[in-house]
Amino acid sequence: MFKPLIFYIGLRYTRAKRRTQFISFITLTSIMGIALGVTALITVLSVMNGFEAELRQRILGMTAHATLTGLYGQLENWPEAESRIKNQPHVQSSAPFINGQVMINADRRVSGTMLNGVMPDYEANVSEVANHMQEGKLTDLIPGEYNIVLGAELAKYLSTFVGDKITIISPQVNSTPAGVVPRMRRFNVVGIFKVGMYEYDRNMALIHIDDAAKLFRLESAVSGLRIKLDDVFNAPRITQTLSSELSGQYIVSDWTMAHENFFKAIKTEKTVMFIILLLIVAVAAFNIVSTLVMVVTDKRGDIAILKTQGLTSRSVMGIFMVLGTIIGVTGTIIGTIGGVLLALNAGQIVSGIEKAFKLNFLPADVYYISDLPSKLIWSDVYTIAAMAFLLSLIATIYPAWQASKVNPAEVLRYE
């Protein structure tokens, strides 16, 4: 079916004569339609891959891979629990913590936030907050001095700087002769961190764990242990094994439980976007049908002459399948090259546009992150290119079949 002559004729039909310039234009639009669809699909999927990877990295930089707590929400003897898990497989390190919701007051500004009590020396083993300090150091949290480290967006909202004093208002209350009043404590701002994720930069503050225990009246208890694992993507299985080893004395959870719906939503959105953009490629691919139908109509005389010289219907079908395949392959190659180049440079391109036109495409308070990440996965590129080629090939079948059914006697009668 596909002989050198068939390839030659199919390739020759891609070059139009003067009287068929319109057909050549339609062919060009089909090629560009496929190229644009493939480019858009590769670029969008790469951006969504980058967005997901960046969020996961930033979330895991602040969130424990796994968390161990007591059966009643508190851990009374955390050193004993730590000694039981530190030699378990896949456990790299752990750190105690105390957390709770509080109100922060600075002059006339008030904001609710999550207050985390940490041990600075331990915390560096399970989170990356120490590596994202804009001002001060995490080790400035000294027990008994009531120092506090604020997220950058929270400090900006409160108009607070290092060296200022703020008031922490706890939901717990004190009973006094004057009545019931909320527990309040003055803290010194000694540091500001910025991890680049608005949720944490706006809604988190850190104090020493001893100060947190006094503020929340926990005495020697803590909220739990943060655990760092050697394989974060295998966290569900590891935490299940840990829970079994601990004989149900503690509650062990992993990061996927806290953010499961979030990452499921991203995965669903990625799938939907893939289908929508693939439909664009399909529409462009099926433009090949109209192109080939017009070519078949224009070349009916040529087909009749070729058939009278011994060319079979199968070979005629092969000519037009070659023509349609060339259109599809050309569009796919151009689109793949364009998509890869655009995906690899998406961040720089968007940044340049933002600077040139004074725009902000990704407000941090809406999209969690303020820059445009892009992660090119070659398996996605291969899949997109293969599907674009397959759709183009399918689109050639009907016009090629119609060409093979041309009756030479009927056509030549009117030539």
C-alpha positions as CSV (number, residue, x, y, z in Angstrom):
1,M,0.0,0.0,0.0
2,F,2.8,2.4,0.9
3,K,5.4,2.3,-1.9
4,P,7.9,5.0,-2.9
5,L,5.5,6.1,-5.7
6,I,2.7,6.5,-3.2
7,F,4.9,8.6,-1.0
8,Y,6.1,10.7,-3.9
9,I,2.6,11.5,-5.1
10,G,1.3,12.2,-1.6
11,L,4.2,14.6,-1.0
12,R,3.7,16.2,-4.4
13,Y,0.1,17.0,-3.5
14,T,1.3,19.1,-0.5
15,R,2.6,21.7,-3.0
16,A,-0.2,23.5,-4.6
17,K,-0.3,25.0,-8.1
18,R,-1.5,28.5,-8.7
19,R,-5.1,27.5,-9.3
20,T,-5.2,25.6,-6.0
21,Q,-3.7,28.2,-3.7
22,F,-6.8,28.1,-1.5
23,I,-6.3,24.4,-0.8
24,S,-2.7,25.2,0.1
25,F,-4.0,27.8,2.6
26,I,-6.4,25.4,4.1
27,T,-3.6,22.9,4.5
28,L,-1.5,25.5,6.2
29,T,-4.3,26.4,8.7
30,S,-4.7,22.7,9.5
31,I,-1.0,22.4,10.3
32,M,-1.0,25.5,12.4
33,G,-4.1,24.4,14.2
34,I,-2.5,21.2,15.3
35,A,0.7,22.9,16.2
36,L,-1.1,25.5,18.4
37,G,-3.2,22.8,20.1
38,V,-0.1,20.7,20.9
39,T,1.8,23.7,22.0
40,A,-1.0,24.8,24.4
41,L,-1.5,21.3,25.7
42,I,2.2,20.7,26.5
43,T,2.6,24.2,28.1
44,V,-0.5,24.0,30.2
45,L,0.3,20.5,31.5
46,S,3.9,21.6,32.3
47,V,2.6,24.6,34.2
48,M,0.2,22.5,36.2
49,N,2.9,19.9,36.9
50,G,5.1,22.7,38.1
51,F,2.4,24.2,40.2
52,E,1.6,20.9,41.9
53,A,5.3,20.1,42.5
54,E,6.0,23.6,43.9
55,L,3.0,23.5,46.2
56,R,3.9,20.0,47.4
57,Q,7.5,21.1,48.1
58,R,6.4,24.3,50.0
59,I,3.7,22.5,52.0
60,L,6.1,19.7,52.9
61,G,8.7,22.2,53.9
62,M,6.4,23.5,56.6
63,T,4.2,20.4,57.3
64,A,5.4,17.3,58.9
65,H,5.6,14.2,56.8
66,A,3.8,12.4,59.6
67,T,2.5,13.4,63.0
68,L,2.2,11.4,66.2
69,T,-0.2,12.4,68.9
70,G,-1.8,10.9,72.0
71,L,-5.2,9.3,72.1
72,Y,-6.8,12.4,73.6
73,G,-5.1,15.1,71.5
74,Q,-2.0,15.5,73.8
75,L,1.2,13.7,74.3
76,E,2.1,13.5,77.9
77,N,5.6,11.9,77.7
78,W,7.0,12.8,74.4
79,P,10.6,11.7,75.0
80,E,9.4,8.1,75.5
81,A,7.3,8.3,72.3
82,E,10.4,9.7,70.5
83,S,12.6,6.9,71.7
84,R,10.1,4.3,70.5
85,I,9.9,5.7,66.9
86,K,13.5,6.9,66.3
87,N,14.8,3.4,65.5
88,Q,11.8,2.5,63.3
89,P,12.6,2.0,59.5
90,H,12.1,5.1,57.3
91,V,12.0,7.5,60.3
92,Q,14.8,10.1,60.0
93,S,14.0,12.6,62.8
94,S,11.3,14.0,64.9
95,A,10.4,17.1,66.9
96,P,7.9,18.0,69.5
97,F,5.4,20.8,69.0
98,I,2.5,22.6,70.6
99,N,-0.1,24.4,68.4
100,G,-3.2,26.4,69.0
101,Q,-5.3,29.2,67.6
102,V,-4.8,32.6,69.1
103,M,-5.4,36.3,68.4
104,I,-2.5,38.6,67.8
105,N,-2.8,42.3,68.6
106,A,-0.4,45.0,67.4
107,D,-1.5,48.5,68.1
108,R,-4.9,48.7,66.3
109,R,-4.5,45.6,64.2
110,V,-5.8,42.2,65.2
111,S,-5.5,38.9,63.4
112,G,-6.3,35.3,64.1
113,T,-3.4,32.9,63.5
114,M,-2.0,29.5,64.2
115,L,0.6,29.7,67.0
116,N,3.2,26.9,66.9
117,G,5.4,26.2,69.9
118,V,8.7,24.6,68.7
119,M,12.1,23.6,69.9
120,P,14.5,25.4,67.5
121,D,17.2,22.8,67.6
122,Y,14.7,20.0,66.8
123,E,12.6,22.0,64.4
124,A,15.4,22.4,61.9
125,N,15.4,18.5,61.5
126,V,11.7,18.4,60.4
127,S,10.9,21.6,58.6
128,E,12.7,24.2,56.4
129,V,11.5,27.3,58.2
130,A,15.0,28.0,59.6
131,N,16.2,28.3,56.0
132,H,13.6,30.9,55.1
133,M,14.2,33.5,57.7
134,Q,14.2,37.0,56.3
135,E,15.2,38.6,59.6
136,G,16.5,37.1,62.8
137,K,17.1,33.4,63.5
138,L,15.0,30.6,64.7
139,T,17.4,30.1,67.6
140,D,16.4,33.5,68.9
141,L,13.4,31.8,70.4
142,I,14.8,31.4,73.9
143,P,12.6,29.9,76.7
144,G,11.3,32.3,79.2
145,E,12.0,35.4,77.1
146,Y,8.7,35.2,75.3
147,N,10.1,35.9,71.8
148,I,8.1,35.3,68.6
149,V,8.8,34.8,64.9
150,L,6.1,35.9,62.5
151,G,5.3,35.0,58.9
152,A,6.1,37.8,56.4
153,E,2.5,38.5,55.3
154,L,1.3,38.4,58.9
155,A,4.0,40.9,60.0
156,K,3.1,43.1,57.0
157,Y,-0.6,43.1,57.9
158,L,0.2,44.0,61.5
159,S,2.7,46.6,60.4
160,T,5.1,44.9,62.8
161,F,8.9,44.8,62.6
162,V,11.7,43.0,64.5
163,G,12.1,44.7,67.9
164,D,8.4,45.5,68.2
165,K,6.1,44.1,70.9
166,I,2.8,42.3,70.2
167,T,0.1,40.8,72.4
168,I,-1.0,37.2,72.2
169,I,-4.6,36.6,73.3
170,S,-5.3,32.9,74.1
171,P,-8.9,31.4,73.9
172,Q,-8.3,30.1,77.4
173,V,-9.4,32.4,80.2
174,N,-8.3,33.4,83.7
175,S,-10.7,33.8,86.6
176,T,-10.1,37.0,88.5
177,P,-12.0,39.0,91.2
178,A,-13.1,41.2,88.3
179,G,-14.5,38.3,86.4
180,V,-13.4,36.0,83.6
181,V,-10.8,37.5,81.3
182,P,-8.9,36.1,78.4
183,R,-5.3,35.0,78.9
184,M,-2.9,37.6,77.3
185,R,0.9,37.8,77.1
186,R,3.3,40.3,75.6
187,F,5.8,38.9,73.1
188,N,8.9,40.4,71.5
189,V,9.2,40.0,67.7
190,V,12.7,38.6,67.0
191,G,12.3,37.3,63.5
192,I,10.3,37.1,60.3
193,F,10.1,34.1,57.9
194,K,8.9,33.8,54.3
195,V,8.5,30.4,52.8
196,G,6.8,31.8,49.6
197,M,3.4,30.2,50.3
198,Y,0.7,32.7,51.4
199,E,-1.2,30.3,53.6
200,Y,1.8,29.9,55.9
201,D,3.3,33.4,55.6
202,R,0.0,35.0,56.5
203,N,-1.4,32.6,59.2
204,M,1.5,31.2,61.2
205,A,3.7,32.4,64.1
206,L,6.4,30.5,66.1
207,I,7.4,30.7,69.7
208,H,9.5,28.5,72.0
209,I,7.7,25.3,73.1
210,D,8.2,26.1,76.8
211,D,6.5,29.5,76.4
212,A,3.7,27.8,74.5
213,A,3.2,25.2,77.3
214,K,2.8,28.1,79.8
215,L,0.5,30.0,77.5
216,F,-1.8,27.0,76.8
217,R,-1.3,25.5,80.4
218,L,0.0,22.1,79.1
219,E,2.8,21.8,81.7
220,S,5.0,19.0,80.5
221,A,2.6,17.8,77.7
222,V,2.9,18.6,74.0
223,S,0.5,18.5,71.1
224,G,2.5,15.8,69.4
225,L,5.6,14.9,67.5
226,R,6.4,15.9,63.9
227,I,8.1,13.1,62.1
228,K,10.4,13.3,59.0
229,L,10.4,10.3,56.7
230,D,12.9,9.2,54.1
231,D,10.2,8.6,51.5
232,V,7.5,11.3,51.6
233,F,5.5,9.7,48.8
234,N,5.3,6.4,50.7
235,A,4.0,8.2,53.9
236,P,0.6,6.4,54.1
237,R,2.2,2.9,54.1
238,I,4.9,3.9,56.6
239,T,2.5,5.6,59.0
240,Q,0.3,2.5,58.9
241,T,3.3,0.3,59.8
242,L,4.2,2.7,62.6
243,S,0.7,2.7,64.0
244,S,0.8,-1.2,64.1
245,E,4.3,-1.2,65.8
246,L,3.0,1.2,68.5
247,S,0.1,-1.1,69.3
248,G,-2.5,1.6,69.1
249,Q,-1.1,3.6,72.0
250,Y,-0.8,6.7,69.8
251,I,-2.5,8.2,66.7
252,V,-0.2,8.5,63.7
253,S,-1.3,10.5,60.6
254,D,0.5,11.6,57.5
255,W,0.6,14.7,55.3
256,T,-1.7,13.2,52.7
257,M,-4.6,13.2,55.2
258,A,-4.2,16.9,55.9
259,H,-4.0,17.9,52.3
260,E,-5.7,15.0,50.5
261,N,-8.6,17.0,49.1
262,F,-6.3,19.8,47.9
263,F,-4.1,17.5,45.8
264,K,-7.0,15.5,44.6
265,A,-8.5,18.8,43.3
266,I,-5.3,19.6,41.5
267,K,-5.2,16.2,39.9
268,T,-8.8,16.4,38.8
269,E,-8.2,19.9,37.3
270,K,-5.2,18.6,35.4
271,T,-7.2,15.8,33.9
272,V,-10.1,18.1,32.9
273,M,-7.6,20.5,31.3
274,F,-6.0,17.7,29.4
275,I,-9.3,16.6,28.0
276,I,-10.4,20.1,27.0
277,L,-7.1,21.0,25.3
278,L,-7.0,17.6,23.6
279,L,-10.4,18.4,22.1
280,I,-8.8,21.5,20.6
281,V,-6.1,19.3,19.0
282,A,-8.9,17.0,17.8
283,V,-10.8,19.9,16.1
284,A,-7.6,20.9,14.4
285,A,-6.8,17.4,13.4
286,F,-10.3,16.9,11.8
287,N,-9.7,20.0,9.8
288,I,-7.6,17.6,7.8
289,V,-10.9,16.0,6.7
290,S,-12.0,19.2,4.9
291,T,-8.6,19.7,3.4
292,L,-8.4,16.2,2.0
293,V,-12.0,16.3,0.7
294,M,-11.1,19.5,-1.3
295,V,-7.9,17.9,-2.5
296,V,-9.8,14.7,-3.6
297,T,-12.4,16.8,-5.4
298,D,-9.6,18.8,-7.2
299,K,-7.6,15.7,-8.1
300,R,-10.4,13.5,-9.4
301,G,-9.0,13.6,-12.9
302,D,-5.5,12.7,-11.7
303,I,-7.0,9.8,-9.7
304,A,-8.9,8.5,-12.8
305,I,-5.8,8.6,-14.9
306,L,-3.7,6.9,-12.3
307,K,-6.3,4.1,-12.0
308,T,-6.4,3.6,-15.8
309,Q,-2.6,3.2,-15.7
310,G,-2.9,0.3,-13.2
311,L,-2.9,2.1,-9.7
312,T,-5.2,0.1,-7.4
313,S,-7.8,1.6,-5.1
314,R,-5.7,0.7,-2.1
315,S,-2.8,2.7,-3.5
316,V,-5.0,5.7,-4.2
317,M,-6.2,5.5,-0.6
318,G,-2.5,5.3,0.5
319,I,-1.7,8.5,-1.4
320,F,-4.2,10.6,0.5
321,M,-3.4,9.0,3.8
322,V,0.2,9.9,3.2
323,L,-0.9,13.5,2.4
324,G,-3.0,13.7,5.6
325,T,-0.2,12.1,7.7
326,I,2.3,14.6,6.5
327,I,0.0,17.4,7.5
328,G,-0.5,15.8,11.0
329,V,3.2,15.0,11.5
330,T,4.3,18.5,10.5
331,G,1.8,20.1,12.8
332,T,2.7,17.8,15.7
333,I,6.5,18.3,15.3
334,I,6.1,22.1,15.2
335,G,3.7,22.1,18.1
336,T,6.0,19.8,20.2
337,I,9.0,21.9,19.6
338,G,7.1,25.1,20.4
339,G,5.5,23.5,23.5
340,V,8.8,22.3,24.9
341,L,10.5,25.6,24.4
342,L,7.5,27.5,25.9
343,A,7.3,25.1,28.9
344,L,11.0,25.4,29.6
345,N,10.8,29.2,29.6
346,A,7.3,29.9,30.9
347,G,8.5,31.5,34.1
348,Q,10.8,33.9,32.5
349,I,8.3,34.8,29.8
350,V,5.6,35.6,32.3
351,S,8.0,37.5,34.5
352,G,9.1,39.6,31.6
353,I,5.5,40.4,30.6
354,E,4.6,41.3,34.2
355,K,7.6,43.7,34.4
356,A,6.9,45.2,30.9
357,F,3.2,45.9,31.5
358,K,3.2,46.3,35.3
359,L,0.9,43.3,35.8
360,N,0.5,40.6,38.4
361,F,-0.9,37.4,36.9
362,L,-0.6,35.4,40.1
363,P,-1.6,37.3,43.3
364,A,-0.2,35.3,46.2
365,D,-3.3,35.6,48.3
366,V,-5.3,33.9,45.6
367,Y,-2.9,31.3,44.0
368,Y,-0.8,30.5,47.1
369,I,2.4,31.2,45.1
370,S,3.3,34.4,43.2
371,D,5.6,33.0,40.5
372,L,4.8,30.7,37.5
373,P,6.5,27.3,38.0
374,S,6.8,24.9,35.0
375,K,7.9,21.3,35.1
376,L,8.3,19.5,31.8
377,I,7.6,15.8,32.0
378,W,8.7,14.0,28.9
379,S,6.2,11.2,29.2
380,D,3.5,13.9,28.9
381,V,5.2,15.2,25.7
382,Y,5.3,11.7,24.2
383,T,1.7,11.0,25.0
384,I,0.5,14.3,23.6
385,A,2.5,13.9,20.4
386,A,1.3,10.3,19.9
387,M,-2.3,11.3,20.4
388,A,-2.1,14.2,18.0
389,F,-0.5,12.0,15.4
390,L,-3.2,9.3,16.0
391,L,-6.0,11.8,15.7
392,S,-4.5,13.1,12.4
393,L,-4.2,9.6,11.1
394,I,-7.8,8.8,11.9
395,A,-8.9,12.0,10.2
396,T,-7.4,10.9,6.9
397,I,-9.3,7.6,6.6
398,Y,-12.6,8.8,5.3
399,P,-11.3,11.2,2.6
400,A,-8.8,8.6,1.5
401,W,-11.5,6.0,1.3
402,Q,-13.7,8.4,-0.8
403,A,-10.7,8.9,-3.2
404,S,-10.3,5.2,-3.6
405,K,-13.9,4.9,-4.7
406,V,-13.5,7.3,-7.7
407,N,-14.8,5.7,-10.9
408,P,-12.3,6.4,-13.8
409,A,-14.9,5.9,-16.6
410,E,-17.4,8.3,-15.0
411,V,-14.7,11.0,-14.4
412,L,-13.0,10.8,-17.8
413,R,-16.3,11.0,-19.6
414,Y,-16.5,14.6,-18.7
415,E,-12.8,15.5,-19.0
